[in-house]
Amino acid sequence: MLNAISNTSPLLYLYRIEGIEWLPELFGEIWVPAAVKAELQDGRNKGYDVPDPKNFSWLKTVDPKVQSSEWLSLDLGPGELAAMSLALENPQYVVLLDDMLARRTARAAGLQVWGTLKVLLETKSRGFIKKVEPYVERLISAGMWITDDVKQRILVLTEEKD
């Protein structure tokens, strides 16, 4: 079974579509750096509906030993930088990222990257859900930017549309 390191946004979006509990079904271990927990806490302090990592016993806080200095000049948040740095130290782990720049940077570094939509695809392929379309719609309603082209490709991939 694969293990994962998550940035903030996959946790947030999966929580908002009531799919965060899919993660321990898909991964043996799920690590989050303290920077991700801090971003979630900041959201809660501002009154946003975000997950509290304390409520998910399967989330383990692990920080990178070193932050990759070459990424500091990029327009990435502290959670993304910490998750990507931790993944560099543990390349056998999948890193969960939604931000396009973070995803491209992580892939260029040779990391295995999944986004929230890939989690959704895996969830369907393993039979945890029957259709992805309602969840894609819920992601859009939750604020995830998904182009119509990406939505259509997902529906074709899942054989929910020709």
N, CA, C and O atoms as a DFTB+ gen file, in Angstrom:
648 C
 N C O
     1  1       0.850      -1.178       0.000
     2  2       0.000       0.000       0.000
     3  2       0.896       1.242       0.000
     4  3       1.905       1.299       0.703
     5  1       0.509       2.212      -0.790
     6  2       1.241       3.468      -0.857
     7  2       1.063       4.274       0.427
     8  3       0.099       4.087       1.169
     9  1       2.011       5.172       0.669
    10  2       1.929       6.141       1.750
    11  2       1.902       7.530       1.136
    12  3       2.317       7.709      -0.009
    13  1       1.417       8.515       1.885
    14  2       1.274       9.855       1.322
    15  2       1.718      10.939       2.299
    16  3       1.708      10.766       3.518
    17  1       2.106      12.057       1.706
    18  2       2.394      13.302       2.422
    19  2       1.436      14.319       1.825
    20  3       1.388      14.486       0.607
    21  1       0.671      15.004       2.676
    22  2      -0.337      15.914       2.138
    23  2      -0.053      17.374       2.440
    24  3       0.398      17.740       3.526
    25  1      -0.333      18.189       1.441
    26  2      -0.406      19.623       1.612
    27  2      -1.815      19.952       2.120
    28  3      -2.644      19.060       2.299
    29  1      -2.064      21.208       2.344
    30  2      -3.322      21.670       2.925
    31  2      -4.530      21.454       2.019
    32  3      -5.547      20.924       2.466
    33  1      -4.432      21.857       0.756
    34  2      -5.628      21.875      -0.092
    35  2      -6.280      20.508      -0.307
    36  3      -7.508      20.436      -0.271
    37  1      -5.538      19.425      -0.527
    38  2      -6.256      18.147      -0.653
    39  2      -7.050      17.782       0.608
    40  3      -8.163      17.263       0.516
    41  1      -6.481      18.054       1.769
    42  2      -7.206      17.789       3.014
    43  2      -8.455      18.653       3.104
    44  3      -9.530      18.174       3.465
    45  1      -8.304      19.916       2.777
    46  2      -9.418      20.860       2.834
    47  2     -10.546      20.450       1.889
    48  3     -11.704      20.356       2.298
    49  1     -10.201      20.206       0.616
    50  2     -11.245      19.876      -0.355
    51  2     -11.893      18.530      -0.072
    52  3     -13.111      18.395      -0.186
    53  1     -11.104      17.541       0.292
    54  2     -11.697      16.236       0.609
    55  2     -12.611      16.340       1.828
    56  3     -13.660      15.698       1.877
    57  1     -12.218      17.135       2.796
    58  2     -13.054      17.367       3.977
    59  2     -14.377      18.013       3.567
    60  3     -15.444      17.613       4.034
    61  1     -14.299      18.995       2.707
    62  2     -15.501      19.736       2.317
    63  2     -16.476      18.906       1.483
    64  3     -17.668      19.212       1.444
    65  1     -15.983      17.859       0.816
    66  2     -16.894      16.996       0.050
    67  2     -17.183      15.692       0.806
    68  3     -17.729      14.738       0.252
    69  1     -16.802      15.683       2.083
    70  2     -17.004      14.522       2.955
    71  2     -16.278      13.291       2.440
    72  3     -16.795      12.175       2.503
    73  1     -15.059      13.512       1.925
    74  2     -14.256      12.415       1.407
    75  2     -12.908      12.259       2.083
    76  3     -12.081      11.466       1.632
    77  1     -12.668      13.001       3.157
    78  2     -11.355      12.935       3.798
    79  2     -11.062      11.538       4.358
    80  3      -9.903      11.133       4.445
    81  1     -12.099      10.817       4.731
    82  2     -11.901       9.462       5.278
    83  2     -11.504       8.441       4.213
    84  3     -11.214       7.290       4.536
    85  1     -11.491       8.858       2.945
    86  2     -10.982       7.961       1.899
    87  2      -9.468       7.799       2.015
    88  3      -8.920       6.765       1.632
    89  1      -8.797       8.816       2.541
    90  2      -7.332       8.784       2.562
    91  2      -6.754       7.560       3.276
    92  3      -5.868       6.908       2.724
    93  1      -7.228       7.221       4.495
    94  2      -6.654       6.020       5.122
    95  2      -7.057       4.718       4.432
    96  3      -6.473       3.667       4.694
    97  1      -8.049       4.787       3.558
    98  2      -8.402       3.607       2.762
    99  2      -7.453       3.450       1.561
   100  3      -7.230       2.344       1.069
   101  1      -6.905       4.578       1.106
   102  2      -6.020       4.571      -0.058
   103  2      -4.542       4.459       0.315
   104  3      -3.737       3.954      -0.467
   105  1      -4.187       4.934       1.515
   106  2      -2.784       5.010       1.915
   107  2      -2.563       4.369       3.275
   108  3      -3.415       4.438       4.161
   109  1      -1.405       3.746       3.422
   110  2      -1.052       3.133       4.703
   111  2      -0.775       4.184       5.761
   112  3      -1.289       4.106       6.877
   113  1       0.046       5.171       5.403
   114  2       0.354       6.281       6.298
   115  2       0.077       7.581       5.570
   116  3       0.280       7.682       4.361
   117  1      -0.389       8.575       6.312
   118  2      -0.579       9.920       5.751
   119  2       0.113      10.890       6.696
   120  3      -0.275      11.047       7.854
   121  1       1.156      11.539       6.165
   122  2       1.916      12.509       6.942
   123  2       1.518      13.914       6.536
   124  3       1.192      14.169       5.377
   125  1       1.547      14.824       7.501
   126  2       1.389      16.251       7.238
   127  2       2.464      16.999       8.016
   128  3       2.677      16.726       9.197
   129  1       3.140      17.939       7.364
   130  2       4.090      18.773       8.102
   131  2       3.355      19.743       9.027
   132  3       2.182      20.047       8.812
   133  1       4.042      20.218      10.042
   134  2       3.459      21.183      10.980
   135  2       2.975      22.434      10.252
   136  3       2.005      23.056      10.685
   137  1       3.634      22.816       9.149
   138  2       3.211      23.994       8.384
   139  2       1.802      23.812       7.832
   140  3       1.044      24.778       7.749
   141  1       1.444      22.597       7.456
   142  2       0.087      22.316       6.961
   143  2      -0.906      22.444       8.114
   144  3      -1.970      23.043       7.956
   145  1      -0.563      21.886       9.264
   146  2      -1.442      22.017      10.431
   147  2      -1.631      23.483      10.795
   148  3      -2.729      23.891      11.175
   149  1      -0.570      24.277      10.683
   150  2      -0.653      25.708      10.995
   151  2      -1.574      26.431      10.015
   152  3      -2.348      27.301      10.414
   153  1      -1.490      26.068       8.723
   154  2      -2.383      26.689       7.735
   155  2      -3.839      26.342       8.033
   156  3      -4.720      27.195       7.919
   157  1      -4.090      25.101       8.410
   158  2      -5.460      24.699       8.755
   159  2      -5.935      25.440      10.009
   160  3      -7.077      25.896      10.066
   161  1      -5.066      25.557      11.006
   162  2      -5.419      26.276      12.231
   163  2      -5.719      27.743      11.924
   164  3      -6.654      28.321      12.478
   165  1      -4.925      28.333      11.044
   166  2      -5.149      29.720      10.642
   167  2      -6.534      29.867      10.007
   168  3      -7.246      30.834      10.277
   169  1      -6.909      28.913       9.170
   170  2      -8.240      28.931       8.567
   171  2      -9.343      28.830       9.604
   172  3     -10.341      29.545       9.527
   173  1      -9.163      27.932      10.586
   174  2     -10.160      27.793      11.655
   175  2     -10.250      29.090      12.464
   176  3     -11.343      29.520      12.832
   177  1      -9.098      29.711      12.740
   178  2      -9.087      30.967      13.501
   179  2      -9.839      32.073      12.774
   180  3     -10.384      32.980      13.402
   181  1      -9.865      31.993      11.442
   182  2     -10.571      32.996      10.637
   183  2     -12.036      32.620      10.414
   184  3     -12.774      33.347       9.748
   185  1     -12.452      31.484      10.971
   186  2     -13.851      31.087      10.888
   187  2     -14.209      30.207       9.706
   188  3     -15.390      29.977       9.446
   189  1     -13.204      29.703       8.977
   190  2     -13.484      28.838       7.829
   191  2     -13.736      27.402       8.278
   192  3     -13.239      26.960       9.314
   193  1     -14.516      26.691       7.479
   194  2     -14.817      25.287       7.744
   195  2     -13.673      24.442       7.174
   196  3     -13.666      24.088       5.995
   197  1     -12.716      24.134       8.038
   198  2     -11.552      23.350       7.625
   199  2     -11.366      22.188       8.592
   200  3     -11.808      22.257       9.738
   201  1     -10.717      21.126       8.137
   202  2     -10.529      19.975       9.025
   203  2      -9.558      20.289      10.163
   204  3      -8.623      21.073      10.004
   205  1      -9.798      19.672      11.291
   206  2      -8.884      19.760      12.424
   207  2      -8.106      18.448      12.473
   208  3      -8.684      17.403      12.772
   209  1      -6.808      18.485      12.187
   210  2      -6.027      17.238      12.153
   211  2      -6.139      16.407      13.432
   212  3      -5.962      15.189      13.388
   213  1      -6.431      17.043      14.569
   214  2      -6.581      16.293      15.826
   215  2      -7.736      15.305      15.756
   216  3      -7.766      14.326      16.503
   217  1      -8.689      15.559      14.859
   218  2      -9.851      14.677      14.741
   219  2      -9.607      13.470      13.839
   220  3     -10.497      12.640      13.651
   221  1      -8.412      13.376      13.286
   222  2      -8.098      12.287      12.355
   223  2      -6.838      11.584      12.855
   224  3      -5.719      11.996      12.551
   225  1      -7.037      10.530      13.618
   226  2      -5.915       9.846      14.276
   227  2      -4.914       9.271      13.281
   228  3      -3.764       9.016      13.637
   229  1      -5.335       9.068      12.058
   230  2      -4.449       8.502      11.044
   231  2      -3.502       9.547      10.447
   232  3      -2.567       9.177       9.736
   233  1      -3.711      10.825      10.711
   234  2      -2.788      11.868      10.251
   235  2      -1.620      11.962      11.223
   236  3      -1.812      12.140      12.426
   237  1      -0.416      11.843      10.693
   238  2       0.779      11.894      11.531
   239  2       1.581      13.142      11.160
   240  3       1.857      13.383       9.985
   241  1       1.952      13.930      12.166
   242  2       2.750      15.131      11.912
   243  2       4.221      14.744      11.792
   244  3       4.816      14.206      12.726
   245  1       4.791      15.027      10.629
   246  2       6.209      14.768      10.361
   247  2       6.747      15.970       9.608
   248  3       6.164      16.402       8.613
   249  1       7.859      16.509      10.083
   250  2       8.462      17.663       9.417
   251  2       9.711      17.264       8.651
   252  3      10.408      16.321       9.027
   253  1       9.990      17.991       7.568
   254  2      11.237      17.714       6.836
   255  2      12.444      18.110       7.688
   256  3      12.369      19.024       8.510
   257  1      13.542      17.412       7.477
   258  2      14.773      17.762       8.185
   259  2      15.338      19.065       7.639
   260  3      15.896      19.873       8.381
   261  1      15.184      19.262       6.322
   262  2      15.723      20.435       5.646
   263  2      14.685      20.932       4.639
   264  3      14.002      20.137       3.993
   265  1      14.576      22.250       4.517
   266  2      13.695      22.833       3.497
   267  2      14.543      23.118       2.257
   268  3      15.619      23.708       2.360
   269  1      14.067      22.705       1.107
   270  2      14.800      22.906      -0.136
   271  2      14.905      24.401      -0.451
   272  3      13.900      25.041      -0.761
   273  1      16.105      24.952      -0.373
   274  2      16.300      26.395      -0.543
   275  2      16.020      26.855      -1.971
   276  3      15.646      28.009      -2.181
   277  1      16.195      25.977      -2.952
   278  2      15.953      26.383      -4.346
   279  2      14.483      26.670      -4.624
   280  3      14.164      27.327      -5.615
   281  1      13.596      26.196      -3.781
   282  2      12.168      26.439      -3.980
   283  2      11.671      27.692      -3.275
   284  3      10.539      28.117      -3.504
   285  1      12.496      28.291      -2.423
   286  2      12.042      29.426      -1.608
   287  2      11.666      30.639      -2.449
   288  3      10.837      31.449      -2.033
   289  1      12.267      30.771      -3.624
   290  2      11.956      31.930      -4.474
   291  2      10.657      31.744      -5.254
   292  3      10.156      32.692      -5.859
   293  1      10.117      30.545      -5.244
   294  2       8.863      30.274      -5.950
   295  2       7.679      30.777      -5.140
   296  3       7.763      30.918      -3.920
   297  1       6.596      31.043      -5.817
   298  2       5.377      31.533      -5.168
   299  2       4.587      30.358      -4.604
   300  3       3.493      30.044      -5.074
   301  1       5.163      29.714      -3.584
   302  2       4.526      28.571      -2.939
   303  2       4.346      28.872      -1.461
   304  3       5.140      29.599      -0.863
   305  1       3.307      28.314      -0.882
   306  2       3.038      28.526       0.528
   307  2       3.908      27.647       1.409
   308  3       4.555      26.717       0.926
   309  1       3.921      27.944       2.703
   310  2       4.738      27.155       3.631
   311  2       4.340      25.679       3.686
   312  3       5.199      24.812       3.843
   313  1       3.040      25.390       3.558
   314  2       2.598      23.993       3.569
   315  2       3.097      23.234       2.353
   316  3       3.545      22.093       2.466
   317  1       3.020      23.868       1.190
   318  2       3.511      23.230      -0.039
   319  2       5.009      22.980       0.042
   320  3       5.485      21.891      -0.277
   321  1       5.756      24.008       0.477
   322  2       7.214      23.865       0.580
   323  2       7.598      22.751       1.552
   324  3       8.491      21.954       1.268
   325  1       6.919      22.701       2.701
   326  2       7.233      21.669       3.693
   327  2       6.849      20.277       3.187
   328  3       7.615      19.328       3.356
   329  1       5.675      20.148       2.571
   330  2       5.244      18.842       2.058
   331  2       6.186      18.355       0.958
   332  3       6.549      17.179       0.924
   333  1       6.578      19.254       0.063
   334  2       7.478      18.871      -1.026
   335  2       8.863      18.524      -0.497
   336  3       9.487      17.578      -0.979
   337  1       9.352      19.270       0.484
   338  2      10.663      18.976       1.075
   339  2      10.638      17.619       1.780
   340  3      11.584      16.840       1.671
   341  1       9.559      17.346       2.495
   342  2       9.416      16.056       3.165
   343  2       9.349      14.926       2.147
   344  3       9.904      13.851       2.372
   345  1       8.671      15.164       1.031
   346  2       8.594      14.149      -0.026
   347  2       9.961      13.917      -0.672
   348  3      10.278      12.790      -1.054
   349  1      10.763      14.955      -0.797
   350  2      12.126      14.772      -1.325
   351  2      12.927      13.835      -0.427
   352  3      13.715      13.023      -0.911
   353  1      12.721      13.953       0.877
   354  2      13.420      13.104       1.841
   355  2      12.830      11.691       1.895
   356  3      13.478      10.761       2.375
   357  1      11.608      11.540       1.402
   358  2      10.887      10.258       1.430
   359  2      10.244      10.016       0.066
   360  3       9.018      10.004      -0.044
   361  1      11.061       9.822      -0.981
   362  2      10.511       9.752      -2.346
   363  2       9.611       8.559      -2.615
   364  3       8.955       8.507      -3.655
   365  1       9.566       7.601      -1.701
   366  2       8.648       6.475      -1.869
   367  2       7.215       6.869      -1.527
   368  3       6.285       6.111      -1.804
   369  1       7.026       8.043      -0.929
   370  2       5.701       8.552      -0.586
   371  2       5.126       9.350      -1.749
   372  3       5.859      10.025      -2.471
   373  1       3.821       9.268      -1.923
   374  2       3.098      10.118      -2.859
   375  2       2.915      11.464      -2.167
   376  3       2.595      11.508      -0.980
   377  1       3.117      12.570      -2.899
   378  2       2.854      13.884      -2.311
   379  2       1.545      14.410      -2.893
   380  3       1.364      14.441      -4.110
   381  1       0.640      14.821      -2.014
   382  2      -0.683      15.313      -2.413
   383  2      -0.648      16.834      -2.514
   384  3      -0.499      17.530      -1.509
   385  1      -0.787      17.338      -3.733
   386  2      -0.710      18.770      -4.025
   387  2      -1.750      19.125      -5.071
   388  3      -2.005      18.340      -5.983
   389  1      -2.354      20.303      -4.948
   390  2      -3.301      20.763      -5.963
   391  2      -2.774      21.947      -6.770
   392  3      -3.125      22.095      -7.941
   393  1      -1.954      22.780      -6.175
   394  2      -1.435      23.965      -6.853
   395  2      -0.589      23.554      -8.062
   396  3       0.292      22.702      -7.946
   397  1      -0.863      24.165      -9.226
   398  2      -0.183      23.763     -10.464
   399  2       1.327      23.966     -10.388
   400  3       2.084      23.086     -10.797
   401  1       1.781      25.111      -9.871
   402  2       3.223      25.358      -9.762
   403  2       3.875      24.334      -8.829
   404  3       4.949      23.812      -9.128
   405  1       3.234      24.055      -7.722
   406  2       3.767      23.054      -6.786
   407  2       3.835      21.684      -7.448
   408  3       4.818      20.962      -7.283
   409  1       2.809      21.327      -8.186
   410  2       2.772      20.017      -8.854
   411  2       3.886      19.905      -9.892
   412  3       4.594      18.900      -9.952
   413  1       4.032      20.950     -10.707
   414  2       5.093      20.937     -11.734
   415  2       6.478      20.855     -11.106
   416  3       7.342      20.109     -11.568
   417  1       6.673      21.625     -10.059
   418  2       7.967      21.650      -9.371
   419  2       8.267      20.285      -8.765
   420  3       9.382      19.778      -8.886
   421  1       7.275      19.692      -8.114
   422  2       7.458      18.378      -7.490
   423  2       7.745      17.308      -8.544
   424  3       8.612      16.458      -8.343
   425  1       7.031      17.344      -9.652
   426  2       7.281      16.370     -10.726
   427  2       8.676      16.548     -11.307
   428  3       9.361      15.567     -11.597
   429  1       9.101      17.805     -11.479
   430  2      10.445      18.074     -12.014
   431  2      11.521      17.528     -11.070
   432  3      12.619      17.179     -11.505
   433  1      11.198      17.459      -9.779
   434  2      12.127      16.917      -8.790
   435  2      12.038      15.388      -8.718
   436  3      12.726      14.759      -7.914
   437  1      11.188      14.796      -9.561
   438  2      11.066      13.339      -9.609
   439  2      10.108      12.751      -8.596
   440  3      10.121      11.544      -8.358
   441  1       9.272      13.594      -7.993
   442  2       8.331      13.098      -6.995
   443  2       7.058      12.578      -7.643
   444  3       6.656      13.027      -8.716
   445  1       6.434      11.620      -6.967
   446  2       5.148      11.082      -7.411
   447  2       4.051      11.984      -6.833
   448  3       3.912      12.097      -5.615
   449  1       3.283      12.616      -7.703
   450  2       2.315      13.628      -7.284
   451  2       0.896      13.178      -7.600
   452  3       0.604      12.709      -8.701
   453  1       0.026      13.330      -6.617
   454  2      -1.402      13.152      -6.816
   455  2      -2.074      14.443      -6.363
   456  3      -1.620      15.101      -5.427
   457  1      -3.160      14.792      -7.041
   458  2      -3.994      15.893      -6.597
   459  2      -5.304      15.343      -6.062
   460  3      -5.523      14.132      -6.043
   461  1      -6.152      16.227      -5.637
   462  2      -7.465      15.831      -5.118
   463  2      -8.248      15.052      -6.168
   464  3      -8.942      14.090      -5.840
   465  1      -8.139      15.463      -7.429
   466  2      -8.874      14.754      -8.485
   467  2      -8.353      13.333      -8.689
   468  3      -9.139      12.430      -8.977
   469  1      -7.056      13.118      -8.548
   470  2      -6.493      11.765      -8.649
   471  2      -6.998      10.912      -7.484
   472  3      -7.292       9.730      -7.662
   473  1      -7.097      11.500      -6.310
   474  2      -7.660      10.771      -5.168
   475  2      -9.089      10.346      -5.496
   476  3      -9.494       9.222      -5.202
   477  1      -9.842      11.248      -6.104
   478  2     -11.220      10.944      -6.495
   479  2     -11.259       9.792      -7.509
   480  3     -12.083       8.886      -7.385
   481  1     -10.377       9.827      -8.505
   482  2     -10.316       8.758      -9.503
   483  2      -9.970       7.416      -8.859
   484  3     -10.577       6.395      -9.184
   485  1      -9.008       7.417      -7.957
   486  2      -8.620       6.175      -7.270
   487  2      -9.753       5.658      -6.392
   488  3      -9.961       4.450      -6.280
   489  1     -10.473       6.570      -5.778
   490  2     -11.593       6.198      -4.922
   491  2     -12.656       5.462      -5.734
   492  3     -13.215       4.462      -5.282
   493  1     -12.927       5.967      -6.931
   494  2     -13.906       5.282      -7.775
   495  2     -13.359       3.950      -8.275
   496  3     -14.073       2.947      -8.280
   497  1     -12.100       3.936      -8.693
   498  2     -11.537       2.695      -9.250
   499  2     -11.504       1.576      -8.214
   500  3     -11.530       0.400      -8.575
   501  1     -11.448       1.923      -6.952
   502  2     -11.447       0.917      -5.887
   503  2     -12.844       0.614      -5.357
   504  3     -13.003      -0.175      -4.425
   505  1     -13.851       1.239      -5.951
   506  2     -15.225       0.927      -5.600
   507  2     -15.763       1.604      -4.358
   508  3     -16.806       1.200      -3.843
   509  1     -15.069       2.639      -3.854
   510  2     -15.565       3.345      -2.665
   511  2     -16.737       4.257      -3.000
   512  3     -17.582       4.541      -2.151
   513  1     -16.777       4.714      -4.259
   514  2     -17.899       5.529      -4.729
   515  2     -18.330       4.985      -6.085
   516  3     -17.541       4.348      -6.783
   517  1     -19.577       5.238      -6.456
   518  2     -20.087       4.745      -7.740
   519  2     -19.834       5.732      -8.868
   520  3     -19.566       5.325      -9.998
   521  1     -19.918       7.046      -8.571
   522  2     -19.757       8.085      -9.596
   523  2     -18.880       9.198      -9.055
   524  3     -18.950       9.549      -7.877
   525  1     -18.038       9.755      -9.947
   526  2     -17.217      10.898      -9.542
   527  2     -17.904      12.230      -9.808
   528  3     -17.607      13.222      -9.143
   529  1     -18.822      12.263     -10.773
   530  2     -19.412      13.548     -11.162
   531  2     -20.004      14.334      -9.992
   532  3     -19.750      15.534      -9.893
   533  1     -20.783      13.711      -9.100
   534  2     -21.318      14.509      -7.991
   535  2     -20.214      15.107      -7.108
   536  3     -20.362      16.207      -6.576
   537  1     -19.120      14.377      -6.963
   538  2     -18.010      14.869      -6.142
   539  2     -17.239      15.975      -6.855
   540  3     -16.768      16.915      -6.213
   541  1     -17.107      15.872      -8.167
   542  2     -16.480      16.949      -8.929
   543  2     -17.321      18.215      -8.779
   544  3     -16.776      19.300      -8.576
   545  1     -18.624      18.085      -8.875
   546  2     -19.514      19.239      -8.700
   547  2     -19.371      19.825      -7.293
   548  3     -19.368      21.044      -7.117
   549  1     -19.254      18.948      -6.299
   550  2     -19.089      19.429      -4.922
   551  2     -17.744      20.125      -4.743
   552  3     -17.646      21.105      -4.005
   553  1     -16.709      19.623      -5.412
   554  2     -15.400      20.294      -5.353
   555  2     -15.501      21.702      -5.938
   556  3     -14.972      22.658      -5.371
   557  1     -16.174      21.818      -7.059
   558  2     -16.353      23.136      -7.686
   559  2     -17.116      24.053      -6.738
   560  3     -16.744      25.213      -6.558
   561  1     -18.184      23.537      -6.130
   562  2     -18.968      24.330      -5.168
   563  2     -18.144      24.716      -3.942
   564  3     -18.377      25.756      -3.325
   565  1     -17.176      23.866      -3.598
   566  2     -16.313      24.128      -2.442
   567  2     -15.195      25.111      -2.770
   568  3     -14.417      25.487      -1.892
   569  1     -15.113      25.531      -4.042
   570  2     -14.119      26.536      -4.405
   571  2     -12.944      26.039      -5.210
   572  3     -12.054      26.824      -5.537
   573  1     -12.909      24.760      -5.542
   574  2     -11.799      24.257      -6.363
   575  2     -12.025      24.684      -7.801
   576  3     -13.115      24.514      -8.346
   577  1     -11.007      25.230      -8.401
   578  2     -11.089      25.676      -9.793
   579  2     -10.817      24.479     -10.688
   580  3      -9.695      23.976     -10.746
   581  1     -11.851      24.028     -11.385
   582  2     -11.765      22.901     -12.313
   583  2     -12.350      23.370     -13.632
   584  3     -13.527      23.723     -13.705
   585  1     -11.532      23.374     -14.673
   586  2     -12.039      23.812     -15.973
   587  2     -13.040      22.796     -16.497
   588  3     -13.040      21.636     -16.085
   589  1     -13.884      23.240     -17.400
   590  2     -14.854      22.321     -18.001
   591  2     -14.136      21.214     -18.759
   592  3     -14.599      20.073     -18.777
   593  1     -12.996      21.545     -19.393
   594  2     -12.219      20.540     -20.117
   595  2     -11.717      19.447     -19.170
   596  3     -11.821      18.260     -19.480
   597  1     -11.178      19.841     -18.029
   598  2     -10.695      18.863     -17.048
   599  2     -11.860      18.022     -16.537
   600  3     -11.743      16.803     -16.414
   601  1     -12.968      18.664     -16.245
   602  2     -14.154      17.932     -15.772
   603  2     -14.591      16.896     -16.807
   604  3     -14.880      15.751     -16.458
   605  1     -14.638      17.293     -18.067
   606  2     -15.066      16.369     -19.132
   607  2     -14.085      15.208     -19.270
   608  3     -14.503      14.068     -19.469
   609  1     -12.776      15.487     -19.165
   610  2     -11.773      14.408     -19.263
   611  2     -11.925      13.410     -18.120
   612  3     -11.782      12.203     -18.316
   613  1     -12.219      13.925     -16.921
   614  2     -12.419      13.034     -15.776
   615  2     -13.630      12.134     -15.992
   616  3     -13.593      10.940     -15.695
   617  1     -14.695      12.718     -16.509
   618  2     -15.915      11.937     -16.754
   619  2     -15.694      10.896     -17.834
   620  3     -16.256       9.803     -17.757
   621  1     -14.885      11.210     -18.845
   622  2     -14.546      10.219     -19.875
   623  2     -13.678       9.112     -19.263
   624  3     -13.914       7.928     -19.503
   625  1     -12.675       9.505     -18.471
   626  2     -11.797       8.515     -17.829
   627  2     -12.571       7.540     -16.962
   628  3     -12.233       6.358     -16.900
   629  1     -13.600       8.023     -16.295
   630  2     -14.390       7.182     -15.400
   631  2     -15.588       6.538     -16.105
   632  3     -16.427       5.891     -15.479
   633  1     -15.639       6.734     -17.412
   634  2     -16.702       6.171     -18.246
   635  2     -18.083       6.646     -17.819
   636  3     -19.069       5.920     -17.937
   637  1     -18.137       7.883     -17.317
   638  2     -19.406       8.485     -16.976
   639  2     -19.903       9.381     -18.103
   640  3     -20.996       9.942     -18.037
   641  1     -19.081       9.501     -19.133
   642  2     -19.451      10.281     -20.321
   643  2     -18.650       9.738     -21.496
   644  3     -17.503       9.316     -21.344
   645  1     -19.280       9.757     -22.678
   646  2     -18.600       9.279     -23.887
   647  2     -17.663      10.320     -24.439
   648  3     -17.009      10.086     -25.455
